[in-house]
């Protein structure tokens, strides 16, 4: 037996080496082909870690309000909402880039230091900010400040989309009369105008956002991370 092994040890070593290299190649191939992003929007990757952090925070928030276990349908709904939000953020970021819109660091700092929850005796408190990041947000200052930047950028894009939106007096009165046949337009004009314009802004922005979704190439890789068929 030992003589046989000694005689064929070279052969066994070659076989082992081939199997080892083959396994290593297969592992590297699988690793390279595993997605490192939960979403790809027009070629831009959104890391799975970003989704996971938002999902965990939302589940914690829901459990604080509703201690009983969530149903699979409720969990899936949370996932869909987060994915949709991430896609929208990325689409807006790309659109802002096309239009040359940006938020300087100075503005981010000004907004951050002016937030009421980080104020102590009328001044920005680094301790309150640190506690917020540690116990609630559970992320780095860079991540939180980037969220502020995204929020400001979203407002800038929305303002740009709606910048040319107007309503004529004729349109305003026509809509008022349709909704309030017995109303007094002259008395309620200003209040109705504000309400009508807000409705119109929401509608126009929603239509514009929907168009961006339809024009975008969106790949969802969450099923792969969860071991589900796509």
C-alpha positions in Angstrom: 0.0 0.0 0.0 2.7 2.5 1.0 4.8 1.4 -2.0 1.8 2.2 -4.2 1.4 5.6 -2.6 5.0 6.4 -2.9 5.0 5.3 -6.5 2.0 7.4 -7.4 2.6 10.3 -5.1 3.5 12.6 -8.1 0.2 11.7 -9.8 -1.8 12.3 -6.6 -0.1 15.7 -6.1 -0.9 16.7 -9.7 -4.5 15.7 -9.3 -4.7 17.6 -5.9 -3.1 20.6 -7.5 -5.6 20.6 -10.4 -8.5 20.2 -8.1 -7.2 23.0 -5.8 -6.6 25.4 -8.7 -9.9 24.5 -10.3 -11.7 25.2 -7.0 -9.8 28.4 -6.5 -10.7 29.5 -10.0 -14.4 28.6 -9.4 -14.4 30.6 -6.1 -12.9 33.6 -7.8 -15.3 33.3 -10.7 -18.3 33.1 -8.4 -17.0 36.0 -6.3 -16.5 38.2 -9.3 -19.9 37.4 -10.7 -21.7 38.0 -7.4 -23.3 41.5 -7.5 -21.7 44.0 -5.1 -24.8 46.3 -5.6 -28.4 45.8 -4.7 -29.4 48.1 -7.5 -27.9 49.4 -10.7 -29.5 52.5 -12.1 -28.3 53.6 -15.5 -25.0 52.0 -14.8 -24.6 53.5 -11.3 -24.3 51.0 -8.5 -26.1 51.3 -5.2 -24.3 49.1 -2.5 -26.3 46.4 -0.7 -25.0 47.8 2.6 -26.9 51.0 1.9 -30.2 49.0 1.4 -29.5 46.8 4.5 -28.9 49.8 6.7 -32.1 51.6 5.7 -34.1 48.3 5.9 -32.8 47.6 9.5 -33.6 51.2 10.6 -37.1 51.0 9.2 -37.8 47.6 10.7 -36.7 49.0 14.1 -38.9 52.0 13.7 -41.9 49.8 12.8 -41.3 47.5 15.8 -41.2 50.4 18.2 -44.7 51.3 17.0 -46.0 47.8 16.4 -44.4 45.2 18.7 -46.1 42.2 17.1 -44.2 40.3 14.3 -44.5 41.6 10.8 -46.0 39.5 8.1 -43.9 38.5 5.1 -46.2 40.7 3.0 -45.4 43.7 5.3 -41.7 43.0 5.2 -41.8 42.8 1.4 -43.6 46.1 1.2 -40.9 47.8 3.3 -38.3 46.3 1.0 -40.1 47.6 -2.1 -40.5 51.1 -0.6 -36.8 51.3 0.2 -35.7 50.1 -3.2 -38.0 52.6 -4.9 -36.7 55.4 -2.7 -33.1 54.4 -3.5 -33.8 54.4 -7.3 -35.5 57.8 -7.0 -32.6 59.3 -5.2 -30.1 58.0 -7.8 -32.2 59.2 -10.7 -32.4 62.7 -9.1 -28.7 62.7 -8.4 -28.0 61.9 -12.1 -30.4 64.5 -13.3 -28.8 67.1 -11.0 -25.4 66.2 -12.5 -26.8 66.7 -16.0 -28.1 70.1 -15.0 -25.0 71.1 -13.2 -26.6 71.3 -9.8 -24.6 70.7 -6.7 -24.6 71.4 -2.9 -21.4 72.8 -1.5 -19.9 71.5 1.7 -20.5 74.9 3.4 -24.3 74.6 2.8 -24.3 71.0 4.2 -22.5 72.2 7.3 -24.8 75.2 7.8 -27.9 73.0 7.6 -26.4 70.3 9.9 -25.3 72.8 12.6 -28.6 74.5 12.4 -30.8 71.4 13.1 -32.8 71.9 16.4 -32.1 68.3 17.6 -28.3 69.1 17.7 -28.7 72.4 19.6 -27.8 72.9 23.3 -28.1 76.3 24.8 -28.5 77.9 21.4 -25.4 76.3 19.9 -24.5 73.3 17.9 -23.5 70.4 20.2 -21.0 67.9 18.9 -22.0 65.5 21.8 -25.6 65.5 20.7 -24.6 64.9 17.1 -22.3 62.1 18.1 -25.0 60.4 20.3 -27.4 60.7 17.4 -25.0 58.9 15.0 -24.1 56.3 17.6 -27.5 55.3 19.0 -30.0 56.2 16.3 -28.6 56.7 12.9 -25.8 54.1 13.4 -23.6 55.3 10.6 -20.6 57.6 10.1 -20.8 61.4 10.0 -19.9 61.2 6.3 -23.0 59.0 5.6 -25.3 61.3 7.5 -24.0 64.5 5.9 -24.3 62.8 2.5 -28.0 62.2 3.3 -28.4 65.9 4.0 -26.7 66.7 0.7 -29.1 64.3 -1.2 -32.1 65.9 0.5 -31.0 69.4 -0.5 -30.2 68.3 -4.0 -33.7 66.7 -4.3 -35.2 70.1 -3.4 -33.1 71.8 -6.0 -34.1 69.4 -8.7 -37.8 69.7 -7.8 -37.6 73.5 -7.8 -36.0 73.4 -11.2 -38.6 71.0 -12.6 -41.4 73.3 -11.3 -39.7 76.6 -12.0 -41.9 77.4 -15.0 -45.2 76.2 -13.5 -47.9 78.8 -13.5 -51.7 79.1 -13.4 -53.9 81.7 -15.1 -56.7 83.5 -13.4 -59.1 81.9 -15.9 -57.9 78.4 -15.1 -58.0 79.1 -11.4 -61.6 80.4 -11.4 -62.8 77.6 -13.7 -61.4 74.9 -11.3 -62.8 76.8 -8.3 -66.3 76.9 -9.8 -66.1 73.2 -10.7 -65.3 72.2 -7.2 -67.4 74.9 -5.3 -70.5 75.7 -7.4 -72.0 77.6 -4.4 -68.7 79.2 -3.2 -67.6 82.8 -3.3 -64.5 82.9 -5.4 -63.6 86.5 -4.6 -63.4 85.7 -0.8 -61.6 82.3 -1.1 -59.4 83.1 -4.1 -56.0 83.4 -2.3 -56.5 80.3 -0.1 -57.7 78.2 -3.1 -54.9 79.5 -5.3 -52.3 78.2 -2.9 -54.0 74.8 -2.5 -54.5 74.5 -6.2 -50.9 75.3 -7.0 -49.7 72.8 -4.5 -51.8 70.1 -6.1 -50.6 71.1 -9.5 -47.0 71.0 -8.4 -47.4 67.5 -6.9 -49.1 66.3 -10.1 -46.5 67.7 -12.5 -43.6 66.5 -10.4 -45.1 63.0 -10.1 -45.5 62.9 -13.8 -42.0 64.0 -14.4 -40.6 61.5 -11.9 -42.6 58.7 -13.5 -41.1 59.6 -16.9 -37.6 59.4 -15.5 -38.4 55.9 -14.0 -39.6 54.8 -17.4 -36.6 56.1 -19.3 -34.1 54.6 -16.8 -32.4 51.2 -17.0 -32.9 49.7 -13.5 -31.5 46.3 -12.4 -32.6 44.9 -9.1 -30.2 42.3 -7.5 -31.9 42.0 -4.1 -33.2 38.5 -5.0 -29.6 37.3 -5.5 -28.6 38.5 -2.1 -31.6 36.8 -0.5 -31.0 33.6 -2.5 -34.2 33.9 -4.5 -34.7 33.3 -8.2 -34.8 36.6 -10.1 
